Amino acid sequence: FFALARPPQRVAYRVRFHRLQSQQWARGVMATVESLHVCDASMTPMRSTAGVTLIKGVGIKGDRYATGRGTYVAFEEPGRQLTVISGDSASASICGLRRGGAGGGAVAVGDLRRNVVLSGMTAAELHDAVGCTLKLGPRCVVLVHRLCVPCMYNERLNDAPGLMEASWEAGGVNCEILEGGELAVGDTVEVEPGSFRDGRADDGGKKAAFFKRPSLRTPDEVQSLAQLPKDKPGVERIMAAYVSVGAGKAVGLNDEEIAALSHNTRSGPILRPVEQQRPFSWWALVAFVALLAIAVAFGTRSQ
């Protein structure tokens, strides 16, 4: 599923221009925040909340991707900051799915582990917003980067066979927070008219097979997507998450690796924040050189 060893690159995402040019898009698609969901860390339950704080360039305050404790935070891409899903389409796609078979509880939209659930906007309309900006509530603005495809980890976590296939077209989108602020249940959401820019969406360097429905992937595609860069900081958390739900083979782990990770996970979840690479600061270098020059001048004068 991952195959993210390639460095992230800016890509022009597939957008259906005939829909973007329709009258509906011209006036902006309106929706409402139906529910909000956050969680503290990978492998911990999501919880519903009446309101959240969006932090520009970071994520939702207190959420696992803002604190560096998300399952996939090892792979840096701007769209990891926030996820948005159509509650209408997601509900229809998972209707009838139950945990552990017919006798289990029904799978709910909140079980898909997305942050912002919308009503009044379909999955197709949300998908067509890739490369556009969404206005969330009175102040927040996010850029839609890519589709947020369902994963095997969450299917096994919910003990709901077929969840990936059923929700594939309704999994939501990944977004970058351009303008932060407060967001609450009941706030309006709008695709900003005329906001699409070609080449602005960044899918994090994913392979084409990543976005392909699992049942349509070839054996070679399945194998290539299971190849994780195991020495990359934070990847151990992905492997531990999959092992915890009995899906270690899906990420290319052998029996010995699965056994070792099972022991580590039982000892305690791997929830330490993953350090993100910080951009080089020229201002810091200039300040350091200036201080060094002052120190040298002072030392020379003292002699």
N, C-alpha and C positions, 0 to 999 in steps of 0.2 A: 503493500500500500504506500510505501513511503518513497523509496528511491530518491532521497533528497540529497545525495552526496554531491550532486552538481551544485555549483554556487548559484544563489538566487539571481534571476535576471529579469529585466523588464520585458514583458511580452504583451502583444496586442491580443486581448482575449476575444474569443468568438462572441460577437453580439449580433442579434438579429435586427438589422437596421430598419427593416420595414415596420417593426413594432415601435421602435424608438421614434419613428417619424409620424406615427399615428396621432390622431387628435387627442387620444387619452394621455399619451406621454407628453404631448405638447402642453397640456394644462397641468401635468403632474399627477401621479397616482397618489391618492390619499389613503392612509391606514391609521389604525389606532394601536397603541401598545396594550396588548391583552394581558401579558404577564412578563415578569423579569426574574432571571435565575442566575445565581452565582454559586461558586464553591471555593473552599479554601485551598484545595490542593488536588493533584492527581489522585485517583482511586478513593476519593471521598465523595459523599452524596451532594447533589445539587440542592439548593434551598431557594424557595420563592421569597421575593421581597417586594415591598410596595414601591420602593424607589432606590436608585443607584446614582453614583457620581462617576461620570466619564472623565478620564484624565487624558488630555491631548498627548498623542504619541506613546501612550503607555497601556491603557486598558481601563477596566472598571475597577474602581477603588476596592481593594480587598479580594478581588477575584484571582484565581490561580495564575492567569496569564499576565496579570499586572504585577504579581509578586515573584514571578519566576518559578512557580511551582506547578505549572500545567504539564500535562502528559507530553505534549509535542513542542514544548518551549525551546528545546535544543535547536530546532530548525528555525532560525530567525527569518521572519517575513512580516511585513506590516499588517497583513490581514489577520494575524493571530490576536489582535487587540480586542475584537468584539465579533460575536456571531449574531446574525439576525435570521429568523425563520418565519415563514407564513404558517400561522396556526391553523388557518382554514385548510390549506392543502396538506399539511402534515397530519392533521386529524383524519382526513379522508384516506390518506395513504396507509395509515396504520390501523384503520378500523378493523376490528375482528382479531387483531394480534393479541395473544395472551402469553404471559410468562409461564414457562414450564408446561405448555400445552393447553388443552381446552379447559382444564380445571383451574388454571392460574388467573391472577388478576390481569386486567386489561393494561396494555402499554399506553402511556399518556404522552402528550407532546413534551412535557417537562422531562421525560426520560431520555429525550434525544440530546440533552446536555447543551442546549443553545442558550445564549444570554437573553435575547430580546425576542419575544413571540408577538407577532402582529396579527390583527384581524382586519379584514377588508382589503388585503393584497394577496394575490395568488403567488404560488411558487414561480410560475412562468414570468410574471411581472417582476418579481424580485430578481430572478436570474437575468432578465434583460437589463437590469440596473448595473450590471458589472461594467466598470469604467465610469459610472455616474456617482454623484453624491446624494446621500439621503439626509434630510433635515429631521432630526429626532427631537421632539419637544420644542421648547422655545429657543434653545441656544445651541444644542449639539449638532455637529455635522460630521458624517463619516463617509469615507470613500469605499465603495464596494470593489474588492479586488478579485474574488474568485468564488466558485461554488464550494460550499462546505460539505463534502461528500461524507456519507455515513461510514463508520468503521466497524471491523469485526470485534474490536474490544468492547464497544458499547452493546453490540448484539449479544455477546456472551454475558456481559455484565447484567443485562436485563433478562437473561435466560429466555430469549425470544427468537427462535430460529426463523430466518426469513426477514428479519428487521431491516438488514442492509438493502436487500432487493426491494422491499416494499416502500421504503422511504427514500430511495435513491434520487428520484426527481424532486423531492420535497425537503432535502436536507438543509436548505438555507444557504447563506453566503457569509464569507469572511470579510471583515471590514477593518479599516484603519481610522482612528479617531483624529479628525482634523481640528475640530473645535470641541472642547469639553464643556461640562456643566452638569446640571441635575436633570435626571430623566425619571418619570414616574408612570405607573400604570394609568392608562387613560389618556396619556399625551398623544398628540397627533404625529404622524410620520408622513413625509412626502418625498418622492423622488424629485429632486430639483430640476425643473425644465431647463434644457440646454446645457446640462452639466457634463455630458459625455465628452471625453477626450481620448482619442485613439492613442494607444500605447501607454496609458496611465496605469492600467491594472497590472499588478505584479503577482504572479501565481507561485512565487517562491522557487521557480525552476523545476516544477513537477513534470514528470513524464506524461505523455498523452494518455497512457494506460491508467494513470491515477484517476482520471475523470471518466473512465469507461466502466459501464455497469459490470459488476463482478461476474455475472453469468455469461458475459460475452468476451471475457478476457481469454487469451490463449495461454497454454501452459507456460510458454516462455515469458509472457507478460507477468503472470502471477509470480514466477520465480524472480524476475528482475525487480519487482516491487517489494519483495521480501528481503532485499539485500540492504541491511542497515549498516551505516558506518559506525561499527561497534566501539571504536576508540574515541568517538566524539563526545565531549562532555554533555551529560544529560540524556544520552541515548539509553543508558542503563534503566532510566525511569520508564521509557517506552517498553522496553523488554520486560521489566518487572510487572507493568500493568497488564500486558498480554499474558504473561505466565500466571498472574493471579486469577485470570478467568479461564485458564486452560487453553489458551490460543497461542502458545509459544511458537508452534510450528509456522503460524501465519507470518511471523517476522523472521523466519529463517534460523531459528535456534535449534541446536541438537539436544539430545536427551541429557547430556552432561551439563550443558548450559542451563537448561530448564530446571534441573535438580538444584543447581547452585543458586539460581535466582529465587526458586521457591523457598529455600532456606533463609535467604536474606530478607525476603518479603515477610515471612513469618516472624522474623526478628524485629520487624518494624518497617513501615512504608518508606520508600526512598523519596522523601519530600523536601530535601534541601533545595534552596533556590539555585537555579542554574545561572552562573555569571554570564551576562551578555557582553559581547565585544563592544567596547566603548570607542566612539570615533576619536581620531587623533585631534587634539586641541592645539592649534597654532598659538592661540592667546596664552595658553599655559607655558609654551616654549618661550614666547617673547618675554613673559613675566619672569621666567627663570633666568634668562640671559641678562635681563636688566638688573635683577637682584645680584647676580654674580658679578656684573660690572661694578655695581656700587660697592660690593664687598672688597673687590680687588683695589678700587680707588681708595677706599678708606684704609685698607691695609698698607698701601704704598705711602699715604700721607702720614701714617703713624710711625713709619720707620725713620 
